[in-house]
């Protein structure tokens, strides 16, 4: 929907002439019409406000943080639960992207963007948990705590790619329904 703004008019009660009020002007700024008649204010005309419609279309590009945080939490939970199956961790990282892209419901580009944010947050947390608690990975910690950051970063990038694809798929599913 486009933004709308009311445009005020002054109408002369003598000659019937109109004057369109400019931004910031009010009836109090005028003594009266040129003909000597008095002005009356009327708001009959509605004009589309372009600056408002621009801000709405910008809003469409935004990241939906609520869905991204929910999706990120799902990345962590699903990946940890499904990792007992072969490729389960990848599937667990991938599915939340589809869900977020579907929920955001704003085209495949926006689905990808929100998927990337979901994957980065979820993947980073997942990476920290994995390297800290996984008995196979945790011995790597003897190389220093920076290993946690590097591992989390890799997981975040990997998850971001999966969820970007998932976000696109989710948005396309939404479009089809
Ligand atoms: Zn007049």
Boltz pocket constraint, residues with backbone or C-beta under 6 A from the ligand:
constraints:
  - pocket:
      binder: B
      contacts: [[A, 12], [A, 13], [A, 14], [A, 15], [A, 16], [A, 17], [A, 33], [A, 34], [A, 35], [A, 36], [A, 37]]
      max_distance: 6.0
